[in-house]
Amino acid sequence: MATDGCFKGDGDFIKSVLPQGKDIEKVFQSEVLKMLKKEGKINQFIIDNMLSWENTGFNVYCGEAIYAEEQESIEKLAQYVVRAPISQRKNVLHTTRRKFK
């Protein structure tokens, strides 16, 4: 999430240029992977492996602005941000036992 611009010292507002997702996706990916490595959640082998995939799973969406008075939109965004990408309840471990002769 980012601001639409900034205020100058004289009170004038300077509107920023809306970035394209692809313009900042690599930076976002790099910062997330760096943070996960620093926290000990992943190592360089995992990072190198992920970066070799055709689709690393990182995506940056630059959509319409949401303003303070749009409470319903803010609520939907907040629900999306805190939602786990994978449901733990729906994960099932399947094992197969084979008898080898």
N, CA, C and O atoms as a printed pandas DataFrame, in Angstrom:
     atom_number atom_name residue_name chain_id  residue_number  x_coord  y_coord  z_coord
0              1         N          MET        A               1    0.838   -1.159    0.000
1              2        CA          MET        A               1    0.000    0.000    0.000
2              3         C          MET        A               1    0.889    1.229    0.000
3              4         O          MET        A               1    1.926    1.265    0.662
4              5         N          ALA        A               2    0.474    2.221   -0.742
5              6        CA          ALA        A               2    1.276    3.425   -0.860
6              7         C          ALA        A               2    0.374    4.652   -0.945
7              8         O          ALA        A               2   -0.822    4.547   -1.216
8              9         N          THR        A               3    0.967    5.798   -0.709
9             10        CA          THR        A               3    0.211    7.048   -0.781
10            11         C          THR        A               3    0.080    7.503   -2.231
11            12         O          THR        A               3    0.796    7.032   -3.114
12            13         N          ASP        A               4   -0.839    8.417   -2.453
13            14        CA          ASP        A               4   -1.037    8.998   -3.787
14            15         C          ASP        A               4   -0.089   10.154   -4.059
15            16         O          ASP        A               4   -0.069   10.679   -5.172
16            17         N          GLY        A               5    0.689   10.560   -3.079
17            18        CA          GLY        A               5    1.607   11.676   -3.251
18            19         C          GLY        A               5    2.069   12.183   -1.905
19            20         O          GLY        A               5    2.062   11.453   -0.913
20            21         N          CYS        A               6    2.478   13.459   -1.880
21            22        CA          CYS        A               6    2.947   14.034   -0.623
22            23         C          CYS        A               6    2.687   15.540   -0.600
23            24         O          CYS        A               6    2.463   16.166   -1.636
24            25         N          PHE        A               7    2.722   16.096    0.597
25            26        CA          PHE        A               7    2.536   17.529    0.780
26            27         C          PHE        A               7    3.894   18.214    0.841
27            28         O          PHE        A               7    4.824   17.733    1.487
28            29         N          LYS        A               8    3.984   19.339    0.159
29            30        CA          LYS        A               8    5.181   20.171    0.238
30            31         C          LYS        A               8    5.082   21.038    1.488
31            32         O          LYS        A               8    4.033   21.100    2.129
32            33         N          GLY        A               9    6.180   21.704    1.828
33            34        CA          GLY        A               9    6.214   22.560    3.008
34            35         C          GLY        A               9    5.184   23.679    2.975
35            36         O          GLY        A               9    4.717   24.120    4.025
36            37         N          ASP        A              10    4.820   24.149    1.769
37            38        CA          ASP        A              10    3.845   25.238    1.665
38            39         C          ASP        A              10    2.403   24.744    1.653
39            40         O          ASP        A              10    1.474   25.537    1.498
40            41         N          GLY        A              11    2.210   23.416    1.819
41            42        CA          GLY        A              11    0.863   22.851    1.870
42            43         C          GLY        A              11    0.344   22.328    0.550
43            44         O          GLY        A              11   -0.688   21.657    0.519
44            45         N          ASP        A              12    1.042   22.622   -0.557
45            46        CA          ASP        A              12    0.626   22.081   -1.852
46            47         C          ASP        A              12    0.824   20.569   -1.873
47            48         O          ASP        A              12    1.766   20.045   -1.279
48            49         N          PHE        A              13   -0.077   19.879   -2.567
49            50        CA          PHE        A              13   -0.005   18.422   -2.680
50            51         C          PHE        A              13    0.555   18.058   -4.041
51            52         O          PHE        A              13    0.091   18.555   -5.067
52            53         N          ILE        A              14    1.553   17.191   -4.046
53            54        CA          ILE        A              14    2.118   16.694   -5.299
54            55         C          ILE        A              14    1.662   15.260   -5.486
55            56         O          ILE        A              14    2.001   14.386   -4.689
56            57         N          LYS        A              15    0.891   15.015   -6.541
57            58        CA          LYS        A              15    0.380   13.677   -6.827
58            59         C          LYS        A              15    1.488   12.835   -7.447
59            60         O          LYS        A              15    2.184   13.287   -8.357
60            61         N          SER        A              16    1.646   11.636   -6.962
61            62        CA          SER        A              16    2.668   10.743   -7.512
62            63         C          SER        A              16    2.138   10.033   -8.751
63            64         O          SER        A              16    0.933    9.972   -8.993
64            65         N          VAL        A              17    3.056    9.511   -9.511
65            66        CA          VAL        A              17    2.705    8.733  -10.699
66            67         C          VAL        A              17    2.324    7.335  -10.237
67            68         O          VAL        A              17    3.037    6.738   -9.430
68            69         N          LEU        A              18    1.211    6.803  -10.734
69            70        CA          LEU        A              18    0.797    5.451  -10.371
70            71         C          LEU        A              18    1.756    4.447  -10.995
71            72         O          LEU        A              18    1.847    4.358  -12.220
72            73         N          PRO        A              19    2.471    3.690  -10.167
73            74        CA          PRO        A              19    3.423    2.720  -10.731
74            75         C          PRO        A              19    2.684    1.529  -11.340
75            76         O          PRO        A              19    1.528    1.255  -11.018
76            77         N          GLN        A              20    3.370    0.852  -12.202
77            78        CA          GLN        A              20    2.871   -0.398  -12.755
78            79         C          GLN        A              20    3.410   -1.529  -11.884
79            80         O          GLN        A              20    4.544   -1.461  -11.410
80            81         N          GLY        A              21    2.609   -2.563  -11.672
81            82        CA          GLY        A              21    3.010   -3.676  -10.816
82            83         C          GLY        A              21    4.342   -4.279  -11.201
83            84         O          GLY        A              21    5.160   -4.580  -10.331
84            85         N          LYS        A              22    4.570   -4.459  -12.473
85            86        CA          LYS        A              22    5.823   -5.077  -12.940
86            87         C          LYS        A              22    7.032   -4.219  -12.600
87            88         O          LYS        A              22    8.141   -4.732  -12.452
88            89         N          ASP        A              23    6.814   -2.884  -12.473
89            90        CA          ASP        A              23    7.926   -1.980  -12.161
90            91         C          ASP        A              23    8.474   -2.207  -10.757
91            92         O          ASP        A              23    9.658   -1.980  -10.510
92            93         N          ILE        A              24    7.625   -2.652   -9.838
93            94        CA          ILE        A              24    8.073   -2.808   -8.446
94            95         C          ILE        A              24    8.034   -4.254   -7.949
95            96         O          ILE        A              24    8.375   -4.523   -6.797
96            97         N          GLU        A              25    7.623   -5.173   -8.801
97            98        CA          GLU        A              25    7.497   -6.566   -8.391
98            99         C          GLU        A              25    8.826   -7.183   -7.965
99           100         O          GLU        A              25    8.878   -7.882   -6.953
100          101         N          LYS        A              26    9.892   -6.941   -8.709
101          102        CA          LYS        A              26   11.200   -7.525   -8.369
102          103         C          LYS        A              26   11.721   -6.969   -7.046
103          104         O          LYS        A              26   12.323   -7.698   -6.259
104          105         N          VAL        A              27   11.489   -5.672   -6.799
105          106        CA          VAL        A              27   11.925   -5.074   -5.536
106          107         C          VAL        A              27   11.153   -5.691   -4.379
107          108         O          VAL        A              27   11.738   -6.033   -3.351
108          109         N          PHE        A              28    9.835   -5.836   -4.541
109          110        CA          PHE        A              28    8.992   -6.457   -3.519
110          111         C          PHE        A              28    9.464   -7.884   -3.246
111          112         O          PHE        A              28    9.634   -8.277   -2.092
112          113         N          GLN        A              29    9.673   -8.645   -4.297
113          114        CA          GLN        A              29   10.142  -10.030   -4.173
114          115         C          GLN        A              29   11.464  -10.086   -3.423
115          116         O          GLN        A              29   11.622  -10.888   -2.502
116          117         N          SER        A              30   12.406   -9.249   -3.805
117          118        CA          SER        A              30   13.718   -9.231   -3.173
118          119         C          SER        A              30   13.627   -8.898   -1.688
119          120         O          SER        A              30   14.286   -9.539   -0.869
120          121         N          GLU        A              31   12.823   -7.908   -1.335
121          122        CA          GLU        A              31   12.694   -7.499    0.068
122          123         C          GLU        A              31   12.023   -8.587    0.915
123          124         O          GLU        A              31   12.427   -8.824    2.053
124          125         N          VAL        A              32   11.008   -9.243    0.366
125          126        CA          VAL        A              32   10.327  -10.316    1.107
126          127         C          VAL        A              32   11.280  -11.484    1.330
127          128         O          VAL        A              32   11.366  -12.009    2.440
128          129         N          LEU        A              33   11.988  -11.891    0.299
129          130        CA          LEU        A              33   12.922  -13.013    0.442
130          131         C          LEU        A              33   14.053  -12.675    1.413
131          132         O          LEU        A              33   14.458  -13.519    2.212
132          133         N          LYS        A              34   14.563  -11.445    1.347
133          134        CA          LYS        A              34   15.608  -11.005    2.268
134          135         C          LYS        A              34   15.107  -11.048    3.712
135          136         O          LYS        A              34   15.830  -11.486    4.607
136          137         N          MET        A              35   13.875  -10.597    3.939
137          138        CA          MET        A              35   13.301  -10.600    5.282
138          139         C          MET        A              35   13.120  -12.032    5.795
139          140         O          MET        A              35   13.440  -12.325    6.947
140          141         N          LEU        A              36   12.608  -12.922    4.939
141          142        CA          LEU        A              36   12.411  -14.313    5.344
142          143         C          LEU        A              36   13.732  -15.003    5.665
143          144         O          LEU        A              36   13.813  -15.802    6.599
144          145         N          LYS        A              37   14.756  -14.695    4.895
145          146        CA          LYS        A              37   16.084  -15.269    5.159
146          147         C          LYS        A              37   16.629  -14.741    6.484
147          148         O          LYS        A              37   17.150  -15.512    7.289
148          149         N          LYS        A              38   16.514  -13.441    6.715
149          150        CA          LYS        A              38   16.990  -12.832    7.958
150          151         C          LYS        A              38   16.287  -13.424    9.174
151          152         O          LYS        A              38   16.904  -13.607   10.224
152          153         N          GLU        A              39   14.989  -13.724    9.031
153          154        CA          GLU        A              39   14.199  -14.305   10.126
154          155         C          GLU        A              39   14.464  -15.800   10.291
155          156         O          GLU        A              39   13.940  -16.421   11.216
156          157         N          GLY        A              40   15.269  -16.381    9.405
157          158        CA          GLY        A              40   15.596  -17.803    9.501
158          159         C          GLY        A              40   14.503  -18.721    8.982
159          160         O          GLY        A              40   14.507  -19.918    9.269
160          161         N          LYS        A              41   13.567  -18.168    8.221
161          162        CA          LYS        A              41   12.455  -18.972    7.695
162          163         C          LYS        A              41   12.841  -19.729    6.428
163          164         O          LYS        A              41   12.290  -20.792    6.140
164          165         N          ILE        A              42   13.791  -19.177    5.673
165          166        CA          ILE        A              42   14.282  -19.826    4.462
166          167         C          ILE        A              42   15.785  -19.618    4.392
167          168         O          ILE        A              42   16.350  -18.809    5.128
168          169         N          ASN        A              43   16.433  -20.372    3.480
169          170        CA          ASN        A              43   17.870  -20.201    3.285
170          171         C          ASN        A              43   18.144  -19.873    1.815
171          172         O          ASN        A              43   17.223  -19.819    1.000
172          173         N          GLN        A              44   19.415  -19.654    1.489
173          174        CA          GLN        A              44   19.761  -19.251    0.126
174          175         C          GLN        A              44   19.408  -20.329   -0.893
175          176         O          GLN        A              44   19.053  -20.006   -2.027
176          177         N          PHE        A              45   19.499  -21.589   -0.516
177          178        CA          PHE        A              45   19.131  -22.679   -1.435
178          179         C          PHE        A              45   17.663  -22.546   -1.844
179          180         O          PHE        A              45   17.334  -22.682   -3.022
180          181         N          ILE        A              46   16.789  -22.283   -0.883
181          182        CA          ILE        A              46   15.360  -22.134   -1.171
182          183         C          ILE        A              46   15.122  -20.903   -2.041
183          184         O          ILE        A              46   14.325  -20.943   -2.978
184          185         N          ILE        A              47   15.815  -19.816   -1.729
185          186        CA          ILE        A              47   15.668  -18.590   -2.535
186          187         C          ILE        A              47   16.078  -18.856   -3.978
187          188         O          ILE        A              47   15.349  -18.506   -4.906
188          189         N          ASP        A              48   17.241  -19.471   -4.171
189          190        CA          ASP        A              48   17.712  -19.771   -5.525
190          191         C          ASP        A              48   16.733  -20.686   -6.254
191          192         O          ASP        A              48   16.471  -20.505   -7.444
192          193         N          ASN        A              49   16.200  -21.657   -5.542
193          194        CA          ASN        A              49   15.231  -22.575   -6.132
194          195         C          ASN        A              49   13.983  -21.817   -6.577
195          196         O          ASN        A              49   13.524  -21.986   -7.706
196          197         N          MET        A              50   13.431  -20.977   -5.688
197          198        CA          MET        A              50   12.222  -20.206   -6.022
198          199         C          MET        A              50   12.450  -19.285   -7.212
199          200         O          MET        A              50   11.587  -19.154   -8.079
200          201         N          LEU        A              51   13.609  -18.651   -7.249
201          202        CA          LEU        A              51   13.895  -17.720   -8.341
202          203         C          LEU        A              51   14.088  -18.424   -9.681
203          204         O          LEU        A              51   14.055  -17.778  -10.729
204          205         N          SER        A              52   14.289  -19.734   -9.656
205          206        CA          SER        A              52   14.428  -20.489  -10.906
206          207         C          SER        A              52   13.071  -20.881  -11.502
207          208         O          SER        A              52   12.998  -21.312  -12.653
208          209         N          TRP        A              53   11.990  -20.729  -10.709
209          210        CA          TRP        A              53   10.665  -21.098  -11.193
210          211         C          TRP        A              53   10.175  -20.087  -12.217
211          212         O          TRP        A              53   10.505  -18.903  -12.148
212          213         N          GLU        A              54    9.387  -20.566  -13.162
213          214        CA          GLU        A              54    8.789  -19.661  -14.154
214          215         C          GLU        A              54    7.862  -18.656  -13.461
215          216         O          GLU        A              54    7.860  -17.473  -13.802
216          217         N          ASN        A              55    7.078  -19.129  -12.493
217          218        CA          ASN        A              55    6.197  -18.257  -11.726
218          219         C          ASN        A              55    6.581  -18.382  -10.260
219          220         O          ASN        A              55    6.310  -19.400   -9.624
220          221         N          THR        A              56    7.216  -17.337   -9.724
221          222        CA          THR        A              56    7.701  -17.380   -8.341
222          223         C          THR        A              56    6.584  -17.171   -7.334
223          224         O          THR        A              56    6.788  -17.383   -6.139
224          225         N          GLY        A              57    5.404  -16.758   -7.791
225          226        CA          GLY        A              57    4.294  -16.533   -6.872
226          227         C          GLY        A              57    4.202  -15.109   -6.366
227          228         O          GLY        A              57    3.272  -14.772   -5.634
228          229         N          PHE        A              58    5.154  -14.266   -6.744
229          230        CA          PHE        A              58    5.113  -12.863   -6.331
230          231         C          PHE        A              58    4.334  -12.055   -7.352
231          232         O          PHE        A              58    4.490  -12.228   -8.560
232          233         N          ASN        A              59    3.489  -11.165   -6.840
233          234        CA          ASN        A              59    2.694  -10.327   -7.714
234          235         C          ASN        A              59    2.407   -9.016   -6.991
235          236         O          ASN        A              59    2.125   -9.007   -5.793
236          237         N          VAL        A              60    2.482   -7.930   -7.717
237          238        CA          VAL        A              60    2.141   -6.624   -7.172
238          239         C          VAL        A              60    0.987   -6.082   -7.997
239          240         O          VAL        A              60    1.080   -5.976   -9.220
240          241         N          TYR        A              61   -0.094   -5.743   -7.322
241          242        CA          TYR        A              61   -1.269   -5.200   -8.003
242          243         C          TYR        A              61   -1.370   -3.706   -7.713
243          244         O          TYR        A              61   -1.397   -3.291   -6.554
244          245         N          CYS        A              62   -1.424   -2.925   -8.747
245          246        CA          CYS        A              62   -1.589   -1.469   -8.603
246          247         C          CYS        A              62   -2.969   -1.121   -9.156
247          248         O          CYS        A              62   -3.140   -0.943  -10.362
248          249         N          GLY        A              63   -3.929   -1.028   -8.276
249          250        CA          GLY        A              63   -5.294   -0.770   -8.706
250          251         C          GLY        A              63   -5.776    0.608   -8.326
251          252         O          GLY        A              63   -4.991    1.509   -8.029
252          253         N          GLU        A              64   -7.070    0.747   -8.343
253          254        CA          GLU        A              64   -7.699    2.018   -8.009
254          255         C          GLU        A              64   -7.412    2.387   -6.557
255          256         O          GLU        A              64   -7.285    1.522   -5.691
256          257         N          ALA        A              65   -7.315    3.691   -6.317
257          258        CA          ALA        A              65   -7.089    4.183   -4.962
258          259         C          ALA        A              65   -8.314    3.922   -4.091
259          260         O          ALA        A              65   -9.448    3.933   -4.571
260          261         N          ILE        A              66   -8.069    3.691   -2.825
261          262        CA          ILE        A              66   -9.146    3.550   -1.837
262          263         C          ILE        A              66   -9.007    4.723   -0.879
263          264         O          ILE        A              66   -7.952    4.927   -0.279
264          265         N          TYR        A              67  -10.077    5.487   -0.743
265          266        CA          TYR        A              67  -10.049    6.687    0.094
266          267         C          TYR        A              67  -10.620    6.401    1.472
267          268         O          TYR        A              67  -11.366    5.441    1.664
268          269         N          ALA        A              68  -10.256    7.256    2.436
269          270        CA          ALA        A              68  -10.614    7.056    3.845
270          271         C          ALA        A              68  -12.106    6.871    4.065
271          272         O          ALA        A              68  -12.507    6.125    4.958
272          273         N          GLU        A              69  -12.929    7.531    3.276
273          274        CA          GLU        A              69  -14.383    7.439    3.475
274          275         C          GLU        A              69  -14.992    6.154    2.887
275          276         O          GLU        A              69  -16.177    5.890    3.091
276          277         N          GLU        A              70  -14.216    5.374    2.179
277          278        CA          GLU        A              70  -14.711    4.138    1.550
278          279         C          GLU        A              70  -14.505    2.962    2.504
279          280         O          GLU        A              70  -13.688    2.078    2.249
280          281         N          GLN        A              71  -15.253    2.966    3.596
281          282        CA          GLN        A              71  -15.076    1.982    4.659
282          283         C          GLN        A              71  -15.259    0.542    4.179
283          284         O          GLN        A              71  -14.517   -0.346    4.598
284          285         N          GLU        A              72  -16.226    0.306    3.315
285          286        CA          GLU        A              72  -16.452   -1.059    2.823
286          287         C          GLU        A              72  -15.244   -1.559    2.029
287          288         O          GLU        A              72  -14.837   -2.711    2.178
288          289         N          SER        A              73  -14.676   -0.702    1.194
289          290        CA          SER        A              73  -13.494   -1.088    0.412
290          291         C          SER        A              73  -12.294   -1.334    1.311
291          292         O          SER        A              73  -11.518   -2.259    1.075
292          293         N          ILE        A              74  -12.139   -0.508    2.342
293          294        CA          ILE        A              74  -11.038   -0.685    3.292
294          295         C          ILE        A              74  -11.185   -2.014    4.018
295          296         O          ILE        A              74  -10.202   -2.730    4.208
296          297         N          GLU        A              75  -12.397   -2.346    4.421
297          298        CA          GLU        A              75  -12.661   -3.609    5.114
298          299         C          GLU        A              75  -12.338   -4.802    4.212
299          300         O          GLU        A              75  -11.729   -5.772    4.664
300          301         N          LYS        A              76  -12.741   -4.736    2.940
301          302        CA          LYS        A              76  -12.455   -5.832    2.008
302          303         C          LYS        A              76  -10.954   -5.998    1.798
303          304         O          LYS        A              76  -10.449   -7.119    1.744
304          305         N          LEU        A              77  -10.242   -4.875    1.680
305          306        CA          LEU        A              77   -8.794   -4.941    1.513
306          307         C          LEU        A              77   -8.135   -5.544    2.748
307          308         O          LEU        A              77   -7.244   -6.386    2.632
308          309         N          ALA        A              78   -8.570   -5.118    3.918
309          310        CA          ALA        A              78   -8.006   -5.646    5.168
310          311         C          ALA        A              78   -8.256   -7.149    5.283
311          312         O          ALA        A              78   -7.371   -7.892    5.708
312          313         N          GLN        A              79   -9.451   -7.600    4.909
313          314        CA          GLN        A              79   -9.754   -9.034    4.963
314          315         C          GLN        A              79   -8.852   -9.810    4.000
315          316         O          GLN        A              79   -8.401  -10.912    4.312
316          317         N          TYR        A              80   -8.597   -9.228    2.842
317          318        CA          TYR        A              80   -7.735   -9.887    1.866
318          319         C          TYR        A              80   -6.301   -9.982    2.389
319          320         O          TYR        A              80   -5.653  -11.020    2.252
320          321         N          VAL        A              81   -5.813   -8.904    2.983
321          322        CA          VAL        A              81   -4.428   -8.856    3.454
322          323         C          VAL        A              81   -4.175   -9.878    4.557
323          324         O          VAL        A              81   -3.115  -10.503    4.576
324          325         N          VAL        A              82   -5.116  -10.063    5.468
325          326        CA          VAL        A              82   -4.890  -10.972    6.593
326          327         C          VAL        A              82   -5.297  -12.412    6.292
327          328         O          VAL        A              82   -5.046  -13.304    7.102
328          329         N          ARG        A              83   -5.912  -12.647    5.156
329          330        CA          ARG        A              83   -6.345  -14.006    4.800
330          331         C          ARG        A              83   -5.142  -14.859    4.400
331          332         O          ARG        A              83   -4.313  -14.445    3.589
332          333         N          ALA        A              84   -5.064  -16.029    4.968
333          334        CA          ALA        A              84   -3.995  -16.955    4.603
334          335         C          ALA        A              84   -4.191  -17.416    3.159
335          336         O          ALA        A              84   -5.316  -17.707    2.755
336          337         N          PRO        A              85   -3.120  -17.487    2.383
337          338        CA          PRO        A              85   -3.270  -17.904    0.988
338          339         C          PRO        A              85   -3.645  -19.365    0.822
339          340         O          PRO        A              85   -4.144  -19.766   -0.229
340          341         N          ILE        A              86   -3.406  -20.168    1.863
341          342        CA          ILE        A              86   -3.733  -21.596    1.811
342          343         C          ILE        A              86   -4.483  -21.958    3.079
343          344         O          ILE        A              86   -4.057  -21.617    4.182
344          345         N          SER        A              87   -5.587  -22.641    2.920
345          346        CA          SER        A              87   -6.374  -23.059    4.071
346          347         C          SER        A              87   -5.735  -24.281    4.728
347          348         O          SER        A              87   -5.605  -25.334    4.104
348          349         N          GLN        A              88   -5.336  -24.132    5.994
349          350        CA          GLN        A              88   -4.738  -25.256    6.716
350          351         C          GLN        A              88   -5.742  -26.391    6.897
351          352         O          GLN        A              88   -5.365  -27.562    6.905
352          353         N          ARG        A              89   -7.026  -26.043    7.044
353          354        CA          ARG        A              89   -8.050  -27.089    7.230
354          355         C          ARG        A              89   -8.203  -27.964    6.002
355          356         O          ARG        A              89   -8.573  -29.133    6.112
356          357         N          LYS        A              90   -7.921  -27.410    4.833
357          358        CA          LYS        A              90   -8.117  -28.171    3.600
358          359         C          LYS        A              90   -6.880  -28.951    3.181
359          360         O          LYS        A              90   -6.934  -29.749    2.246
360          361         N          ASN        A              91   -5.763  -28.722    3.871
361          362        CA          ASN        A              91   -4.553  -29.483    3.566
362          363         C          ASN        A              91   -4.673  -30.885    4.143
363          364         O          ASN        A              91   -5.015  -31.068    5.311
364          365         N          VAL        A              92   -4.390  -31.852    3.316
365          366        CA          VAL        A              92   -4.467  -33.245    3.740
366          367         C          VAL        A              92   -3.179  -33.932    3.309
367          368         O          VAL        A              92   -2.733  -33.791    2.171
368          369         N          LEU        A              93   -2.599  -34.670    4.228
369          370        CA          LEU        A              93   -1.394  -35.421    3.912
370          371         C          LEU        A              93   -1.815  -36.792    3.392
371          372         O          LEU        A              93   -2.494  -37.555    4.078
372          373         N          HIS        A              94   -1.399  -37.080    2.177
373          374        CA          HIS        A              94   -1.681  -38.392    1.590
374          375         C          HIS        A              94   -0.405  -39.207    1.582
375          376         O          HIS        A              94    0.620  -38.771    1.057
376          377         N          THR        A              95   -0.472  -40.381    2.160
377          378        CA          THR        A              95    0.689  -41.263    2.146
378          379         C          THR        A              95    0.280  -42.586    1.515
379          380         O          THR        A              95   -0.870  -43.013    1.613
380          381         N          THR        A              96    1.214  -43.201    0.889
381          382        CA          THR        A              96    0.976  -44.498    0.263
382          383         C          THR        A              96    2.007  -45.478    0.786
383          384         O          THR        A              96    3.207  -45.203    0.775
384          385         N          ARG        A              97    1.543  -46.583    1.230
385          386        CA          ARG        A              97    2.474  -47.619    1.678
386          387         C          ARG        A              97    2.537  -48.689    0.591
387          388         O          ARG        A              97    1.521  -49.221    0.143
388          389         N          ARG        A              98    3.728  -48.971    0.200
389          390        CA          ARG        A              98    3.931  -50.006   -0.810
390          391         C          ARG        A              98    4.760  -51.113   -0.210
391          392         O          ARG        A              98    5.686  -50.882    0.567
392          393         N          LYS        A              99    4.411  -52.287   -0.580
393          394        CA          LYS        A              99    5.215  -53.438   -0.148
394          395         C          LYS        A              99    6.146  -53.811   -1.306
395          396         O          LYS        A              99    5.698  -54.110   -2.413
396          397         N          PHE        A             100    7.417  -53.787   -1.029
397          398        CA          PHE        A             100    8.389  -54.156   -2.038
398          399         C          PHE        A             100    8.897  -55.552   -1.768
399          400         O          PHE        A             100    9.128  -55.927   -0.619
400          401         N          LYS        A             101    9.067  -56.306   -2.806
401          402        CA          LYS        A             101    9.563  -57.676   -2.671
402          403         C          LYS        A             101   11.010  -57.755   -3.024
403          404         O          LYS        A             101   11.601  -58.834   -2.968
